[in-house]
């Protein structure tokens, strides 16, 4: 019997109405950051456990959830 597809623990799906609200909020935040000279960057939403264990070692084993780290943000402002 085939296994039912599932999403990783700690993640979720968003419907179209919720995505419209989220996009509005994030677009507003992005526009304010751009106004002040920040440039957007994006990093992987999921990371291999071996990478985390190598980078953080014992600290990573003490985390209650090792499934993912999401980090999307902005870089420092550029000179104008």
Secondary structure, DSSP 8 states (H G I E B T S, - for coil): --------TT-----HHHHHHHHHHHHHHHHHHHHTT-EEEE--SS--HHHHHHHHTHHHHT-S--S----EEEE-----
